[in-house]
Amino acid sequence: MNSAPTFNMPKPPVLDPRSMREFEVLATIAKKEAGLVIPREKAPMVFARITKRLRALGISDRGTYCKLVSAPEGAEERRNLVSTLTTNVTSFFREQHHFDTLARDIIPTLRKRLKSGKPVRLWSAGCSSGQEPYSIAMVILEHFENASSQDIRILATDIDPNVLQVAKSGTYDEKQISSISPERRARFFRPSRHENTSNESFRACDAVKELVSFRELNLLGKWPFKGQFDVIFCRNVVIYFDREAQNSLWRRFQMHTRDGGYLFLGHSERMDESCLDEFSPCGTTTYRRTATERTGKEI
């Protein structure tokens, strides 16, 4: 996953009035900026995580920080706040069944599109540090010869600019690539070493990286494209959005999924039945876009 907060605190804490006001300011900004719904019992986690931002800015108290992120000139720090409150839990080929569906059921359709001169577009929405889009790229490369020379592209987006820098580098340690089979590891990764350290790491090969374009994007904000995708992965991203934000997002995905295209959600996410007028369940957290008369541009 993808950028979404991890909340594990048990019962609601007792907050003094000042701490309650500070938490409400931070929670309100998190919801407005990124759609995150943070319950009061998570206040200790929120306060603990912003401590590093206070240190980085040389701010001594939370009240001053709340004033900064609430002010017009605090736009950049609001981005940092969202980044601080999100936890990026992801791995290569996480929820393997989606990649099996991609290889077994979707690749043949994509091959037909290419043969007919049409582009193939996939989107990893909430790509975190890159493991998901690079996993998609590996599957593509296993089924298409010279994929980089064909009209196949993977868009990978995340709200957190910090994890996007990791994703763009395509470099991971041995633990991070442990879920990749030895065959794929040998084919798609090259040994690498970080500067000023003896620790060995592994870098995705150029063929994998060339298929993926990384962009910063807030899913609840404006999308800088109008076209449609053959496949959208949006997994373990919206579990802390409220119902209204989730349903709005599903409808936007509908407009950006080609007829017959697929949407993959995370293992604990389900689409509201009210949004299933144009998506049909076709597997575990897997939905397919039904054919309708509508307009849409090729990306």
C-alpha positions in Angstrom: 0.0 0.0 0.0 0.0 2.7 -0.6 -0.2 5.8 1.4 -2.8 5.4 4.1 -2.5 5.8 7.9 -2.2 2.8 10.2 -4.1 3.2 13.4 -3.8 0.7 16.2 -4.4 2.5 19.4 -7.0 0.9 21.7 -9.3 3.2 23.7 -10.0 6.9 23.6 -7.5 8.9 25.5 -8.4 11.7 28.0 -7.4 15.0 26.4 -7.2 18.3 28.1 -9.1 21.1 26.3 -5.9 22.5 24.6 -4.8 19.1 23.3 -8.3 18.5 22.0 -8.4 21.7 20.1 -5.0 20.9 18.6 -6.1 17.4 17.6 -9.2 18.8 16.0 -7.2 21.3 13.9 -4.8 18.5 12.7 -7.6 16.0 12.0 -9.7 18.6 10.1 -6.7 19.5 7.9 -6.0 15.8 7.3 -9.6 15.2 6.1 -9.7 18.4 4.0 -6.3 17.8 2.3 -6.3 14.0 1.9 -9.7 12.6 2.9 -8.3 10.9 6.0 -10.8 10.3 8.8 -8.9 10.2 12.1 -10.8 9.3 15.2 -10.1 10.9 18.5 -8.5 7.8 20.0 -5.7 8.2 17.6 -4.7 11.6 19.0 -1.5 10.2 20.7 -0.4 8.7 17.4 -1.0 12.1 15.6 0.9 14.0 18.3 3.8 11.5 18.2 4.2 11.7 14.5 4.2 15.5 14.2 7.0 15.7 16.8 9.6 15.3 14.0 8.0 18.1 12.1 8.2 20.4 15.1 11.9 19.5 15.4 12.6 20.1 11.7 10.9 23.5 11.8 12.4 24.5 15.2 8.9 24.9 16.7 8.6 24.3 20.4 4.9 23.6 20.8 1.9 22.1 19.0 -0.1 25.2 19.2 2.3 27.2 17.0 2.5 24.3 14.6 -1.3 24.3 14.3 -1.3 28.0 13.5 1.2 27.4 10.8 -0.6 24.6 9.0 -3.9 26.6 9.3 -2.5 29.7 7.7 -2.5 30.4 3.9 1.3 30.4 3.9 1.3 26.9 5.4 0.4 25.0 2.2 3.7 23.3 1.9 3.7 22.2 5.5 0.2 20.8 5.1 1.7 18.5 2.5 4.3 17.5 5.0 1.7 16.9 7.6 -0.2 14.5 5.3 3.0 12.7 4.5 3.8 12.4 8.2 0.4 11.0 9.1 0.4 8.3 6.4 2.1 5.0 6.7 3.3 3.2 3.5 2.8 -0.5 3.9 3.5 -2.3 0.6 5.4 -5.2 -1.0 6.0 -6.7 -4.4 3.2 -8.8 -5.7 1.0 -8.1 -2.6 -2.4 -9.8 -3.0 -1.1 -12.1 -5.6 -4.5 -13.0 -7.0 -4.8 -9.6 -8.7 -1.6 -10.3 -10.6 -2.8 -13.7 -11.5 -6.0 -12.1 -12.9 -3.9 -9.6 -14.8 -1.8 -12.3 -16.4 -4.6 -14.8 -17.1 -7.6 -12.7 -17.9 -6.5 -9.2 -18.9 -3.3 -9.7 -20.8 -5.1 -11.4 -23.8 -7.4 -8.4 -24.1 -4.5 -5.9 -23.9 -2.7 -7.9 -26.6 -5.8 -7.4 -28.9 -5.8 -3.7 -28.2 -2.2 -3.3 -29.2 -2.7 -5.4 -32.4 -5.6 -3.1 -33.3 -3.4 0.0 -32.9 -4.9 1.1 -29.6 -2.8 2.2 -26.5 -2.7 0.2 -23.3 -2.8 2.2 -20.1 -2.6 1.0 -16.5 -2.8 3.1 -13.3 -1.4 2.4 -9.8 -3.3 4.9 -7.7 -1.6 5.2 -4.4 1.6 3.6 -5.5 3.6 4.3 -2.3 7.3 3.4 -2.8 6.8 1.7 -6.1 6.5 -2.0 -5.4 3.0 -2.2 -6.9 3.6 -0.5 -10.3 6.9 -2.3 -10.7 5.1 -5.6 -10.0 2.7 -4.7 -12.8 5.6 -3.9 -15.1 7.2 -7.2 -14.5 4.0 -9.1 -15.5 3.7 -6.9 -18.6 7.3 -7.7 -19.6 6.7 -11.4 -19.1 3.9 -11.4 -21.6 5.0 -8.7 -24.2 8.2 -8.9 -26.1 9.8 -5.5 -26.5 7.1 -3.9 -24.3 9.0 -0.7 -24.0 8.7 -0.2 -27.7 5.0 -0.7 -27.7 2.3 1.7 -26.7 2.1 0.4 -23.1 2.4 2.8 -20.1 1.8 2.5 -16.4 0.9 5.7 -14.5 1.9 5.5 -10.8 0.6 8.2 -8.4 0.8 9.0 -4.7 0.0 11.9 -2.5 3.4 11.6 -0.6 6.3 13.2 -2.5 8.8 11.6 -0.2 7.8 8.0 -1.0 7.7 8.9 -4.7 11.4 9.7 -4.6 12.1 6.2 -3.3 9.8 4.8 -6.0 11.5 6.7 -8.8 14.9 5.4 -7.7 13.6 1.8 -8.0 16.2 0.7 -5.4 15.3 -1.7 -2.6 17.1 -3.8 0.0 17.1 -7.6 0.2 14.2 -7.8 2.6 12.0 -5.6 0.4 12.5 -7.8 -2.6 12.1 -11.1 -0.6 8.6 -11.6 -2.0 10.0 -11.7 -5.6 10.8 -15.1 -7.0 14.4 -15.9 -7.7 13.7 -16.1 -11.4 12.1 -12.6 -11.5 14.8 -11.2 -9.3 17.5 -12.4 -11.7 15.7 -11.1 -14.7 14.4 -7.7 -13.4 16.9 -6.5 -10.8 20.5 -5.7 -10.7 22.8 -5.5 -7.5 23.5 -2.0 -6.4 25.2 -0.3 -3.4 24.2 2.8 -1.7 26.8 5.6 -1.6 28.8 5.7 1.6 27.6 2.3 2.8 28.5 -1.3 2.3 24.9 -2.5 2.4 23.8 -4.3 -0.8 20.6 -3.3 -2.5 18.9 -4.1 -5.7 17.7 -1.7 -8.5 14.9 -2.4 -10.9 16.3 -2.8 -14.4 15.8 -0.1 -17.1 13.1 -2.2 -18.9 11.0 -2.2 -15.7 11.5 1.5 -14.9 10.9 2.7 -18.4 7.3 1.4 -18.4 6.3 3.5 -15.3 5.8 7.2 -14.9 5.5 8.5 -11.3 3.5 11.6 -10.5 2.3 13.3 -7.3 -1.5 13.2 -7.1 -4.1 13.7 -4.4 -7.0 11.4 -5.4 -9.5 13.8 -3.9 -8.1 16.7 -5.8 -8.1 17.5 -9.5 -6.8 14.8 -11.9 -4.6 16.2 -14.7 -5.9 13.8 -17.3 -9.2 13.0 -19.0 -8.5 9.7 -20.6 -9.4 6.1 -19.6 -7.4 3.2 -18.4 -7.6 -0.5 -19.1 -6.7 -1.4 -15.5 -6.7 0.6 -12.3 -5.1 -0.6 -9.1 -6.3 1.3 -6.0 -5.6 -1.0 -3.1 -5.6 -0.3 0.6 -5.8 3.4 0.0 -9.4 4.4 0.8 -10.0 2.4 3.9 -9.8 5.6 6.1 -11.8 7.8 3.7 -15.4 8.4 4.8 -18.2 6.8 2.8 -19.0 9.9 0.8 -15.4 10.3 -0.3 -15.2 6.6 -1.2 -18.3 6.7 -3.3 -17.2 9.9 -5.1 -13.9 8.2 -5.9 -15.6 5.0 -7.3 -17.6 7.2 -9.7 -14.6 9.0 -10.8 -12.8 5.7 -11.5 -15.9 4.6 -13.5 -15.4 7.6 -15.8 -11.7 6.7 -16.2 -12.0 3.0 -16.8 -12.6 1.8 -20.4 -15.5 -0.5 -21.2 -14.4 -3.9 -20.1 -11.6 -2.5 -18.0 -10.8 -3.6 -14.5 -10.5 -2.0 -11.0 -8.7 -3.8 -8.2 -9.3 -2.8 -4.6 -7.5 -3.8 -1.4 -8.4 -6.9 0.6 -10.5 -5.0 3.2 -12.2 -2.7 0.7 -15.6 -3.1 -1.0 -17.5 -1.0 -3.4 -20.9 0.3 -2.2 -23.7 -1.4 -4.1 -25.0 2.1 -5.1 -21.9 2.5 -7.2 -22.2 -0.8 -9.0 -24.3 0.4 -11.9 -21.3 0.4 -14.1 -18.9 -1.9 -12.3 -19.6 -5.7 -11.8 -17.8 -7.9 -9.2 -15.8 -10.5 -11.0 -13.4 -11.9 -8.3 -12.0 -11.1 -4.9 -12.0 -7.3 -4.6 -12.0 -7.2 -8.4 -14.5 -5.2 -10.5 -15.0 -5.0 -14.3 -16.4 -2.0 -16.1 -19.6 -2.8 -18.0 -20.2 -1.5 -21.5 -22.2 1.7 -21.7 -22.6 4.5 -24.2 -20.3 7.3 -23.1 -17.5 9.5 -24.4 -13.9 9.1 -23.4 -10.5 10.0 -24.7 -7.7 7.6 -25.2 -4.7 8.4 -22.9 
